[in-house]
Amino acid sequence: MSVPFESAKSGFLGCEISPLPIGSARNSTPAKSPKNHLMLGRPKFVLASGSPRRLSLLNQAGIDPDALRPADVDETPRRGELPRACANRLARAKADAALKSVQLDDELRGAFILSADTVVAVGRRILPKANLVDEAAQCLRLLSGRNHRVYTAICLVTPREAFRQRLVETRVRFKRLSEDDIQAYIGSGEWRGKAGGYAVQGIAGSFVVKMVGSYTNVVGLPLYETTTLLGGEGFPIRFGWLNATAV
């Protein structure tokens, strides 16, 4: 079926982007023209994260960001804040910060921007992103032999500066950890900076008795929901597949 000329003018051929909702702010500086994007083969894409895990997951899906714009955001949960609300708030805050940076960059202005935040929780209690040995040990003792939930909120900013968000939940159960398990894992150091004090893609994968939901969500970026969100907003998610090399 042929694509109407009007759709082609508003974005990429076959990838029409809906207009901003009433009341949404527009950037006073015009976005880069579709012609410039088409010359590069696809629109620019910015990952608002410095996480090697999120970058690796995007690469796994055949998406190579044009730039990384990690956001300097205070990730401390607010008093009484629930895990879902915390993840959503922080993902949006990271997207806002990255957008401000991109607006000042002529090469990236008008790019798709993706941010994410992962929260590990036991009930209503949000576990920290452990940076100290004591924090990691407390997290592991709390998770030992219990169920917990991992929430990742993703926030996408479209070239027209519309915001789209999704929240993904995965349920995880750990085996009962001995003190030797905990001390040896702490000695590995792979828990540093990880939500809940563990990295499921590493040694801690052997702690998992049961998982219900997305594995990549627990790693830090739910790939199915991310690629679906990008594709739904007109980003050509299959563009990098042709040159992808299986590992």
C-alpha positions, 0 to 999 in steps of 0.5 A: 500500500502506498504511503500518502505524501502528507505522511512522508513530509511529517517524518520518515516514510511510513513512520508518521509521528503523532503531534504533541498533546495540547499543552506540551512544551516545544523546543524553540530551536527547530529540530533537524530536518528529516532530509538530514536524518535520511542522509544518515540512513536513520534518525539519531538515537541517544541513550541517556545512560552510562550503564554498560549493561544497557548499552550492551542490551541495545547492541544485542537488539541491533541498535547502536546509539549515536551518543550517550548522555548519562543524566546526573540525577539524585536517585534517592527515593522520596519518603514513602515513595512506592517502587513503581512510582520511584522508577517512573519518576527517575526515568522521566527525570533522566529523560528531561536532563538528557533532552536539555543536553541534546537541545544544545547539540546541533548534531543531536537535536531532534534525536530519539532519547531513551532513559531507564531506571531499575528498582529492586524491592521487597514488598514496599521497601526499595533496596539501594544501589549498593556501593558499600560492603555493608549495603550489599550484605544487607541486601543479600541477607534480605533477598535470601530465600525470598521473593522480590520484584524488579521494576524498570521504567523506560522513558522515550523522548520522540523527535517532537519532544513527546514523552512515552513511558512504560514500566516492566515488572519481573518477579524473582526468587533467590535460594537461601544464601549461606553466610559463605555465599554472601561473603564470597559474592561480596568479594567478587565486587560485581554487586557495586552500583547494582540495584539490590546489590546483585547482578543477575547476569553474573555470579548472582544468576546462580542464586535465582530459583525462579523468575517470572517475567523479563530477564533483560528487565532484571539486567536493566533494560527490558528489550521487548518493551523497549524495541516495541516502544521505539518501533511504535514511535517510528524508529527503524529498529531493524536498520542495524540488523543487516550488518549484525554479526552473531556472537 
